């Protein structure tokens, strides 16, 4: 397991090359929940205009929104590990 993130006492997010995704943890109702989001999902949702985007940096720049998506999935019944897909982080229309 990666080093701990002292701010949240969770492991630090990292890019996992074999799965081509960022792996990270979110605290949901006091429980540590493992999750991942693919490089392509990060690219097309957050950095589609770039050709040199780094998945881990993109995750870090949008961590609050991505973590909220994990919380929604868990609230909807998903179990660990939560694998975020394009619809989970799709842009929402302005209200």
N, C-alpha and C positions, 0 to 999 in steps of 0.2 A: 504494500500500500504506500502511496506517495507521502511525502512529509505533510504534517498537519498545517492547516491554515489557522494561525493563532486567533485571528479576528473572530472566526465562527467556530473554532475548534473542530473543523472538518478537514479531511484530506485536501490537498491542493489539486486543482484541475490540471490535467495533462493531456497531450495529444497522443493517442494510441494508434501507431502506424498500421498494425495488422487489421484493425477494424476501420481505419480511415475516419476516426471520430475523436471528439474531445470527450473525455470521461471526467465526471465531476460528481459532487455530492451536495445534497440540499437537505436542510433540516425541515421536516414536515411533522407538525404536532409532536415535537420533541424527539423524533426518530431521524436517524441518518439514512437518507435514501440515495442509493447510487443511480446515476443517470448518464446518458450519453446523447450526443447530437453529432450527426455526420458532417464532414467537411463540405459536402455539396449543399446541404440544407443551410449551413452557416453562410456559405458564399452567395447563394441565390437569394436568400432573405435579406442579408445585411450588407454585402459588398459586391453586388452584381456588376458594377462598373469597373471593378479592378481585376487584374490578371495575376497579381502578386500577393493577394491577401493571405494572411496567416490564420489558420483556424483557431488557434489558442488565443491570439490577440483579439480576434473577432468575438469569440466567446466572452472574454474578459470585458470588452467594451459594452456588451449587451447582457451581462450576467443576470441583472435583476429581472429583465423580461423573460429570459430563458428559464430561470429558476421559478418564476411565476407559472410558466407553462408546465413545469414538472409538478408543481403543487396542484394545478388544475387536473392533470392526468391522474394523480394519486386520489384526489377528491372524487374523481369519476370511476375509481375502482382499479386503476393500474397497480401492479405490484412491481417490486424491485427486481431487476434493474429496469428503469423507465427509459425507453428509447424514443427520443423525440423525433417526430417526422415533420415534413413540410407544413401540414395543416396546423400542427401544434403551435407554430411560431409565425403563422401567416399574418401579414399586416391586417389590422382591423380597421374598418371604415371609421372615419371621424364621426363622433356623435353629434 
